[in-house]
């Protein structure tokens, strides 16, 4: 990952130097202010800059190397959506990459996030998927949530869903957040934390 350093009298001046040199706008650059010793009458601001495209290339190459160590060959397709970047993996053994209930896929995501946080010292929004497993899983979870919510609203009896990770639980909460007849709560301890869908009239 290429890191560029710029020094200016102010943060704005240093950022302008970076934009001029890299010929890019600030929203495509990741900027970190670097501590620098200043004299009493000679104050300066030093920044470390990484281009967003360099980060994307770094993630892609890191994923390829990581999966190669698992004994698999992988192709990585990059999809940019608004401020998020999706990395979709296609291998000769997608089931192994996904793992039981998506656990291997989550582990890959966690590893890359930790490496990036160490490199950038700030979060970078991205999603790692395997042959759009997460998108399919999201659709399945949202359909399940709406179906169970209809049953809870009809029967007035709460229902507890199977254990889910934090991402999947958030999908359920979001899918039902606008409903007037039911509400959701997360209960239990990781990794067996579950979402409970309850009739609205039971809410205090």
Residue pairs with C-beta under 8 A, 6 or more apart in sequence:
1 50
1 54
1 55
1 58
1 119
2 50
2 51
2 54
3 48
3 49
3 50
4 18
4 21
4 22
4 48
4 49
4 50
5 34
5 46
5 47
5 48
5 49
6 14
6 15
6 17
6 18
6 21
6 46
6 47
6 49
7 14
7 17
7 36
7 44
7 45
7 46
7 47
8 14
8 15
8 16
8 17
8 44
8 45
8 47
9 43
9 44
9 45
10 45
11 33
11 45
11 47
13 45
14 45
14 46
14 47
15 26
15 31
15 47
18 29
18 31
18 47
18 49
19 25
19 26
19 29
22 29
22 49
22 51
24 51
28 51
28 52
28 53
29 49
29 50
29 51
29 52
30 49
30 50
30 51
30 52
30 55
30 120
30 122
30 124
31 47
31 48
31 49
32 47
32 48
32 49
32 120
32 121
32 122
33 45
33 46
33 47
33 48
34 46
34 47
34 48
35 46
36 44
36 45
36 46
38 44
50 119
50 120
55 116
55 120
55 124
56 78
56 85
58 116
58 119
59 85
59 87
59 112
59 116
59 126
60 76
60 78
60 87
62 112
62 115
63 74
63 76
63 87
63 89
63 108
63 112
63 128
64 74
64 76
66 108
66 111
66 112
67 73
67 74
67 89
67 91
67 97
67 108
68 74
70 96
70 97
72 91
72 92
72 93
72 96
72 97
73 91
73 92
74 89
74 90
74 91
74 97
75 89
75 90
75 91
76 87
76 88
76 89
76 90
77 87
77 88
77 89
77 90
78 85
78 86
78 87
78 88
79 85
79 86
79 88
80 86
83 125
84 125
84 126
84 127
85 125
85 126
85 127
86 126
86 127
86 128
86 129
87 126
87 127
87 128
87 129
88 129
88 130
88 131
88 132
89 97
89 128
89 129
89 130
89 131
90 130
90 131
91 97
91 130
94 130
94 131
94 133
96 104
97 104
97 105
97 108
97 130
98 104
98 105
98 130
98 133
99 105
99 106
99 107
101 165
102 133
102 134
102 137
102 165
105 128
105 129
105 130
105 133
105 134
106 165
106 167
108 128
109 127
109 128
112 126
112 128
113 123
116 123
116 124
117 123
127 134
129 135
137 168
138 171
141 164
141 168
141 171
141 172
141 175
142 171
142 172
142 175
144 161
145 161
145 171
145 172
145 175
145 176
145 195
145 197
146 175
146 176
148 159
148 161
148 197
149 176
149 179
149 181
149 182
149 197
151 159
152 158
152 159
152 182
152 197
152 198
152 199
153 179
153 181
153 182
153 199
153 200
156 199
156 201
157 199
158 196
158 197
158 198
158 199
158 202
159 196
159 197
160 187
160 194
160 195
160 196
160 197
161 172
161 194
161 195
161 196
161 197
162 194
163 188
163 191
163 192
163 193
163 194
164 172
164 193
164 194
164 195
165 191
166 193
169 186
169 193
169 194
169 195
172 184
172 195
172 197
173 184
173 186
173 195
176 182
176 183
176 184
176 197
177 184
179 200
180 200
181 199
181 200
182 197
182 198
182 199
182 200
183 197
183 198
183 200
183 203
184 195
184 196
184 197
184 198
185 195
185 196
185 198
186 193
186 194
186 195
186 196
187 193
187 194
187 195
187 196
188 194
